Amino acid sequence: MKLRMLSWNVRGANDSSKRKVIKVMIRSQRVDLFCLQETKIQAMTEGLVRSLGIGRFLDWGTLDAHGSAGGLLICWDKRTLEVIEMEVGNFSISCRLRNVEDGLVWMFTGVYGPFSREKREWMWEEIGAIRGIWDDPWCLGGDFNVTLSLRERSNQGRLTSAMRRFAQVVDELELIDLPLQGRVLTWSGGRNN
């Protein structure tokens, strides 16, 4: 079974014209699961989710924004995926899923990471705890607000302690960093809308 997933930092989904752009992308990519980061929506409603989604077969989980910052939304097509369990943390939403077609059980965690070093450590602990709850194949994605390597930065600069810590977490959790498709950088100082 080949699943199609989309992970996108939308930098706000409060505006109806922005939601139309998001919906067009979701439909054009024909995704089975999508994770939107930085929704900036404090209380997600079914109406808002429906305005982004792909119809009546949509189900979802959310982590509301704090003020005008953060917010996560994970949606999936119930014809393709069945959610067995869901855990909502401070920085992530994790779903234990079953493929409808072949019965494979796996996990998806969507993340929107904090900027501060202290809170980032809390995020790493939260992600590690999820790995401890379930022992299924795992897909982890989102915006960690830290890069894993210098090649992911527009200004190559130097290896930072936050980057080293991220690499350590990837190693400890036995994760594999999948390469981006298309552009080398997905964001560069807000210049790539």
C-alpha positions as CSV (number, residue, x, y, z in Angstrom):
1,M,0.0,0.0,0.0
2,K,1.4,3.4,-1.0
3,L,0.2,6.2,1.3
4,R,0.5,9.9,0.4
5,M,1.3,12.3,3.3
6,L,1.8,16.0,3.4
7,S,3.5,18.0,6.2
8,W,3.3,21.8,5.9
9,N,4.0,24.8,8.1
10,V,1.2,27.0,6.9
11,R,2.1,30.0,9.1
12,G,-1.5,30.6,9.9
13,A,-4.8,29.2,8.8
14,N,-7.2,31.8,10.2
15,D,-7.8,33.5,6.8
16,S,-10.4,31.9,4.5
17,S,-8.3,32.7,1.4
18,K,-5.3,30.9,3.0
19,R,-7.5,27.9,3.8
20,K,-8.5,27.8,0.1
21,V,-4.9,27.6,-0.9
22,I,-4.3,24.8,1.6
23,K,-7.3,22.9,0.4
24,V,-6.2,23.1,-3.2
25,M,-2.8,21.7,-2.3
26,I,-4.3,18.9,-0.2
27,R,-6.7,17.9,-3.1
28,S,-4.1,18.2,-5.8
29,Q,-1.7,15.9,-3.9
30,R,-4.5,13.5,-3.1
31,V,-3.1,12.9,0.4
32,D,-4.3,10.2,2.8
33,L,-2.9,12.1,5.8
34,F,-1.8,15.6,6.3
35,C,-0.2,17.5,9.2
36,L,-0.4,21.3,9.3
37,Q,1.9,23.1,11.7
38,E,1.6,26.7,13.0
39,T,-2.1,26.9,12.3
40,K,-2.3,29.8,14.8
41,I,-5.9,28.7,15.6
42,Q,-6.7,28.7,19.3
43,A,-9.8,26.5,19.1
44,M,-10.1,24.3,16.0
45,T,-13.7,23.6,15.0
46,E,-15.2,21.0,12.8
47,G,-16.2,23.8,10.3
48,L,-12.6,25.0,10.1
49,V,-11.3,21.5,9.5
50,R,-13.9,20.8,6.9
51,S,-12.9,24.0,5.1
52,L,-9.4,22.5,4.7
53,G,-10.2,18.9,4.1
54,I,-11.3,16.4,1.6
55,G,-14.9,15.8,2.4
56,R,-17.0,13.6,4.7
57,F,-14.4,10.9,5.0
58,L,-12.1,13.1,7.0
59,D,-11.2,12.7,10.6
60,W,-8.8,14.8,12.7
61,G,-6.8,15.6,15.8
62,T,-5.6,19.0,16.9
63,L,-3.2,20.8,19.3
64,D,-4.6,24.3,19.7
65,A,-2.4,27.3,19.4
66,H,-1.3,29.4,22.5
67,G,-2.2,32.9,21.7
68,S,-1.2,33.6,18.1
69,A,1.6,31.0,18.1
70,G,1.8,27.3,17.3
71,G,-1.1,25.0,16.6
72,L,-1.1,21.6,14.9
73,L,-3.7,19.8,12.9
74,I,-3.5,16.2,11.7
75,C,-6.2,14.9,9.3
76,W,-6.6,11.5,7.7
77,D,-9.0,9.8,5.2
78,K,-11.0,7.2,7.1
79,R,-11.4,5.2,4.0
80,T,-7.6,4.6,4.0
81,L,-6.6,4.9,7.7
82,E,-8.1,3.9,11.0
83,V,-6.8,5.6,14.2
84,I,-6.3,3.1,17.0
85,E,-5.0,5.5,19.6
86,M,-4.1,9.2,19.7
87,E,-1.8,11.1,22.1
88,V,-1.8,14.9,22.2
89,G,1.2,16.4,23.9
90,N,2.5,20.0,24.4
91,F,4.4,20.0,21.1
92,S,3.0,17.0,19.1
93,I,0.1,14.9,18.1
94,S,0.8,11.2,17.7
95,C,-1.5,8.7,16.1
96,R,-1.3,4.9,16.1
97,L,-2.8,4.0,12.8
98,R,-4.0,0.9,10.9
99,N,-4.0,0.8,7.1
100,V,-7.5,-0.2,6.0
101,E,-6.2,-2.0,2.9
102,D,-3.5,-4.3,4.4
103,G,-3.9,-4.0,8.2
104,L,-0.4,-2.7,8.8
105,V,-0.2,-0.8,12.2
106,W,2.2,2.2,12.3
107,M,2.6,5.5,14.0
108,F,2.6,9.1,12.8
109,T,3.8,12.0,15.0
110,G,3.3,15.6,13.9
111,V,5.5,18.2,15.6
112,Y,5.6,21.9,15.9
113,G,8.8,22.7,17.9
114,P,9.5,25.6,20.3
115,F,12.2,28.2,19.8
116,S,13.7,28.1,23.3
117,R,16.4,25.6,24.3
118,E,14.6,24.7,27.6
119,K,11.3,24.0,25.8
120,R,13.1,22.1,23.0
121,E,14.4,19.7,25.6
122,W,10.9,19.1,26.8
123,M,9.9,18.4,23.2
124,W,12.7,15.8,22.9
125,E,11.5,14.2,26.1
126,E,7.9,14.1,24.8
127,I,8.9,12.6,21.5
128,G,11.0,10.0,23.4
129,A,8.1,9.1,25.6
130,I,5.9,8.5,22.5
131,R,8.5,6.1,21.2
132,G,8.3,4.3,24.6
133,I,4.5,3.9,24.4
134,W,4.2,2.2,21.0
135,D,6.7,0.0,19.3
136,D,5.4,0.1,15.7
137,P,7.0,1.5,12.6
138,W,7.1,5.3,13.0
139,C,6.9,8.3,10.8
140,L,7.8,11.6,12.5
141,G,7.4,14.9,10.7
142,G,6.7,18.6,11.1
143,D,8.6,21.7,11.9
144,F,11.1,21.2,14.7
145,N,12.3,24.8,14.5
146,V,15.9,23.5,14.3
147,T,17.7,22.1,11.4
148,L,19.5,18.7,11.4
149,S,22.4,19.7,9.1
150,L,24.1,22.7,7.6
151,R,22.9,21.9,4.1
152,E,19.3,22.6,5.3
153,R,20.3,26.2,6.1
154,S,20.4,29.1,3.6
155,N,23.4,30.6,5.4
156,Q,25.6,27.5,5.9
157,G,27.1,29.0,9.1
158,R,28.3,26.6,11.8
159,L,27.0,23.5,13.5
160,T,25.1,24.7,16.6
161,S,24.5,22.9,19.9
162,A,20.8,22.7,19.0
163,M,21.7,20.9,15.7
164,R,24.0,18.5,17.6
165,R,21.2,17.7,20.1
166,F,18.7,17.1,17.2
167,A,21.2,14.7,15.6
168,Q,21.6,12.9,18.9
169,V,17.8,12.5,19.3
170,V,17.5,11.2,15.7
171,D,20.3,8.7,16.5
172,E,18.9,7.6,20.0
173,L,15.4,7.0,18.5
174,E,16.8,5.2,15.5
175,L,15.2,7.5,13.1
176,I,16.1,8.0,9.4
177,D,16.2,11.6,8.0
178,L,14.5,11.4,4.6
179,P,15.8,13.9,2.0
180,L,13.6,16.6,0.8
181,Q,12.2,16.4,-2.7
182,G,12.3,19.5,-5.0
183,R,14.0,22.5,-3.4
184,V,17.0,22.2,-1.2
185,L,15.5,24.7,1.3
186,T,11.8,24.9,2.1
187,W,12.1,28.3,3.9
188,S,14.7,31.1,3.7
189,G,13.9,34.1,5.8
190,G,10.3,34.2,4.7
191,R,11.3,34.9,1.0
192,N,9.9,31.6,-0.3
193,N,6.2,31.9,0.1
